[in-house]
């Protein structure tokens, strides 16, 4: 009799273990694993699955026709350079080594230079990319020709759209200081206050930048690079 009881207990343990290992896909979703689990064969989920940590799908093929959409993919910040040689001025149009501002080579890098007292804007026009989602700002790499009180970069933007009249006014922006009073390069962020509120893919932006001469710095202001940053769809 005692042997029969032991056998019954043993069979019960086997039945419980078998039910766990033979769990159907529908019961897998109700199990919680605290340790790392590796599945070497196909795993199918027929209900909602929640993951509380990183899920690695390296080398996996995901079949989900019509289930993965743009709303499941995070947008990303992208940027592109605005070539310095694409900037012009109002008079003369072409920037040279003797114009205001002028072109020069500083420490082996091309540079747009404004001397003390020079305030003529340099401008460039470009098209908003087709993957534009939101945002929009400019990052400028700038230096000063010598140790001096910080110079400031002033700027504004004009937005034009196909089928609409040309933009004839721009919001006055707040000048931004070059956060280095030596010849060390500094990245300056220029964020338009209101003009990008209705910006859309396919619009055309004209950026104007110049030296704000109300700042008391006397060294040359040197712009070494300009880039447009925006949030793009994936």
C-alpha positions in Angstrom: 0.0 0.0 0.0 2.8 2.4 0.9 4.5 1.7 -2.5 1.2 2.5 -4.3 1.1 5.9 -2.5 4.7 6.7 -3.4 3.9 5.8 -7.0 0.8 8.0 -7.0 2.8 11.0 -5.8 5.5 10.4 -8.3 3.0 10.2 -11.2 1.4 13.5 -10.0 4.8 15.2 -10.1 5.3 13.9 -13.6 1.9 15.1 -14.7 2.6 18.6 -13.3 6.0 18.8 -15.0 4.6 17.6 -18.2 1.9 20.2 -18.2 4.5 22.9 -17.8 6.8 21.8 -20.6 3.9 21.0 -22.9 2.5 24.5 -22.4 0.7 25.8 -25.4 1.5 29.2 -26.9 -1.6 30.6 -25.2 -0.3 29.6 -21.8 3.2 30.9 -22.4 2.0 34.5 -22.1 0.9 33.8 -18.5 4.3 32.6 -17.4 6.9 34.9 -15.9 10.6 34.2 -16.2 13.0 36.0 -13.9 16.1 34.6 -15.6 17.2 34.7 -19.3 15.3 32.2 -21.4 16.5 31.1 -24.8 14.1 29.5 -27.3 15.9 27.6 -30.0 12.6 26.7 -31.8 9.6 28.7 -33.1 7.6 30.5 -30.4 4.1 31.6 -31.2 2.1 34.1 -29.1 -1.6 34.3 -29.7 -2.3 37.2 -27.3 -0.8 40.4 -26.0 2.8 40.1 -24.9 4.5 42.6 -22.6 8.2 42.9 -22.3 9.7 44.8 -19.3 13.3 44.9 -20.7 15.2 44.9 -23.9 14.2 42.4 -26.5 16.9 41.3 -28.9 15.8 40.2 -32.4 19.2 39.8 -33.9 19.1 37.7 -37.1 15.4 37.2 -36.6 12.7 37.4 -39.2 9.6 39.3 -38.0 6.4 38.5 -39.8 3.7 41.1 -39.0 2.0 42.2 -42.2 0.1 45.4 -41.6 0.9 45.3 -37.9 4.1 47.4 -37.7 3.4 51.0 -38.7 5.0 54.4 -38.5 3.5 54.8 -35.0 5.6 51.9 -33.7 8.9 53.4 -35.0 10.5 56.2 -33.1 11.5 59.3 -35.1 15.1 60.3 -35.3 17.1 63.6 -35.3 19.0 64.1 -38.6 21.0 66.9 -40.0 22.8 68.1 -43.1 25.5 70.6 -43.8 24.9 73.9 -45.5 28.0 74.6 -47.6 29.8 77.8 -46.7 30.4 78.4 -50.4 26.6 78.4 -50.9 26.3 81.6 -48.8 26.0 84.9 -50.6 25.4 88.6 -49.6 23.1 91.3 -50.9 25.9 93.3 -52.5 28.0 92.0 -54.0 26.3 88.5 -54.3 29.6 86.6 -54.4 31.6 86.5 -51.1 35.3 86.9 -51.6 38.4 87.6 -49.4 37.7 91.3 -49.6 33.9 91.5 -49.1 31.9 92.0 -46.0 31.7 89.3 -44.7 34.7 87.7 -46.4 36.0 84.2 -47.1 39.3 83.1 -45.6 41.2 80.0 -44.5 41.7 79.8 -40.8 43.8 77.0 -39.3 43.3 75.0 -42.5 39.5 75.5 -42.4 37.3 77.6 -44.7 35.7 80.4 -42.8 33.1 83.2 -43.2 34.7 86.2 -41.4 33.1 89.4 -39.9 35.5 92.0 -38.6 34.6 94.3 -35.8 31.9 96.7 -37.1 30.8 94.5 -40.0 27.2 93.4 -39.9 26.2 92.5 -43.5 24.2 89.2 -43.5 25.3 86.1 -45.3 22.4 84.1 -46.6 21.6 80.7 -48.1 18.4 79.0 -49.3 17.7 75.2 -49.0 14.7 72.9 -49.2 13.2 71.1 -46.2 13.7 67.3 -46.7 10.8 65.0 -47.6 11.3 63.0 -44.3 10.8 66.2 -42.1 8.5 65.5 -39.1 9.0 68.4 -36.7 11.5 70.8 -35.2 14.2 72.6 -37.0 17.3 74.5 -35.8 20.8 75.4 -36.8 24.1 74.5 -35.3 27.0 76.8 -36.1 30.7 76.1 -35.5 32.3 79.4 -34.7 35.5 80.9 -33.4 37.1 84.3 -32.8 40.3 85.5 -34.3 41.8 86.3 -30.9 41.1 86.2 -27.2 38.2 88.7 -26.8 34.9 89.3 -25.2 32.3 86.9 -26.7 30.9 87.9 -30.1 27.3 87.2 -30.9 25.7 85.6 -33.9 22.4 87.2 -35.0 20.1 85.5 -37.5 16.6 85.2 -39.0 14.8 82.9 -41.5 12.3 83.3 -44.3 9.9 80.4 -45.2 8.5 80.0 -48.7 6.0 77.5 -49.9 5.0 76.4 -53.4 1.9 78.2 -54.7 2.1 81.0 -52.1 3.5 84.5 -52.2 7.1 85.1 -51.1 7.7 85.6 -47.4 8.3 89.3 -47.0 9.1 89.4 -43.2 11.0 87.5 -40.6 10.8 87.3 -36.8 13.7 89.2 -35.1 15.7 86.6 -33.3 17.8 86.9 -30.2 21.5 87.0 -30.9 23.5 84.0 -29.4 26.9 84.4 -27.9 29.9 82.3 -29.0 30.6 80.5 -25.8 34.3 80.8 -25.9 36.3 84.1 -25.6 39.4 82.5 -27.2 40.2 81.0 -30.6 38.8 77.6 -29.4 35.9 76.5 -31.6 32.5 76.6 -30.1 29.2 75.2 -31.3 26.3 77.7 -31.3 22.7 76.7 -31.5 20.3 79.0 -33.4 16.7 78.1 -32.8 14.0 80.2 -34.6 11.5 81.5 -32.1 8.3 81.3 -34.1 9.0 81.0 -37.9 9.1 77.2 -37.9 5.7 76.7 -36.2 4.1 75.6 -39.5 7.2 74.3 -41.2 6.5 71.3 -43.5 8.4 69.0 -45.8 9.0 70.7 -49.2 9.2 74.2 -47.8 12.1 76.4 -48.7 14.1 78.1 -46.0 16.3 81.2 -46.4 18.7 81.5 -43.5 20.5 84.8 -42.8 23.4 85.1 -40.3 25.5 88.0 -39.3 27.6 89.6 -36.6 25.6 91.3 -33.9 27.9 94.3 -33.4 26.2 95.5 -30.2 28.4 93.0 -28.4 31.6 94.6 -27.2 33.9 91.8 -28.6 36.5 93.2 -31.0 38.0 90.1 -32.5 36.9 88.8 -35.9 33.9 86.5 -35.8 34.6 83.3 -37.8 31.9 80.9 -38.9 33.5 77.5 -39.8 30.4 75.4 -40.5 26.6 75.5 -40.5 24.2 72.5 -40.2 20.4 72.2 -40.2 18.9 69.8 -37.6 15.4 68.4 -37.7 13.3 65.4 -36.5 12.7 63.0 -39.3 10.3 60.1 -39.8 11.8 56.6 -40.1 
